[in-house]
Amino acid sequence: MSDSIWFFSRGDTEQGPVTLAQIKTLKDTGHLRIDDLVWKEGMDDWATVAEVPELNEVVDTTSVLRTPVVPEKSGTAQSPQDHPLASSLPARDQSDFQFLQKLYFASHPLLITGFLVVLLTKGCETLNAEYVKGLQAKAEAQEQRFDDHWQATQIDLQNRHDELLNSPDDEEELQKISRELSSLPKRQQEEREKLLRNEWRELNSASRDAIVDFHVWSFWRQLIFILGTVVLCIGLLTIGLSGQGAQQWFCLAVLAIILSSLFISGSAWRVMLSP
């Protein structure tokens, strides 16, 4: 029984052959899960590790592998070459396994870098757009307050004028109010021109400069956003191809959502192009 040859499968990858002692060691050390599939000659079909009684017997794991498994120390990652699963495989399968492990480890820096670049690019884009809107709103508010002030002044004078029309004793005051009403548009225009030369000019100039800067830097932000998205997609695709289980499908689902947003609906491009 100890000389039987076993094969095991993780995801869509079949690995083996390994001996019974080796496959027990992989299970007992946690590198072969109870829901992984195994098969040997004589079995009708593949079965999970939990369904095979002889794989659930307690064995001495110190003598079954040619190279003992050394537990990971805190803060140090185990290289693909030191992985006990790789040491129990034939040379060709060991090479494929080590390549997938290296690919898997290399995908994490890509994933983190791409995510940070996309996040920072979108954040800068949003902050810049809000800054431009804030300057425009401030300039519009100044003009609106100016118009409201002069409109209120005109209404007060007109009401006073209407009251004096019914009071013949206040003829002098009536003439004074009439002169103020007739000169009001001219005074308003002079005050507007004065503000346009000073306070409003600074606000309008700052608003125009902010809009120009937004569009000038928009090209570079879009370029960095595209590069970050490409790096992020490469990281997700790499994990999707070399990962296992839920992590693999989650990364592929996120990748599909990103590609759909970018190239089908185009929502990301519309956000990047809108000031």
Secondary structure as GFF3:
##gff-version 3
##sequence-region A 1 275
A	DSSP	beta_strand	5	10	.	.	.	ID=ss1
A	DSSP	beta_strand	13	19	.	.	.	ID=ss2
A	DSSP	alpha_helix	20	28	.	.	.	ID=ss3
A	DSSP	beta_strand	37	40	.	.	.	ID=ss4
A	DSSP	beta_strand	47	48	.	.	.	ID=ss5
A	DSSP	three_ten_helix	49	51	.	.	.	ID=ss6
A	DSSP	three_ten_helix	53	56	.	.	.	ID=ss7
A	DSSP	three_ten_helix	80	82	.	.	.	ID=ss8
A	DSSP	alpha_helix	84	87	.	.	.	ID=ss9
A	DSSP	alpha_helix	91	165	.	.	.	ID=ss10
A	DSSP	three_ten_helix	168	170	.	.	.	ID=ss11
A	DSSP	alpha_helix	171	197	.	.	.	ID=ss12
A	DSSP	alpha_helix	199	242	.	.	.	ID=ss13
A	DSSP	alpha_helix	245	259	.	.	.	ID=ss14
A	DSSP	pi_helix	260	264	.	.	.	ID=ss15
A	DSSP	alpha_helix	267	273	.	.	.	ID=ss16
###
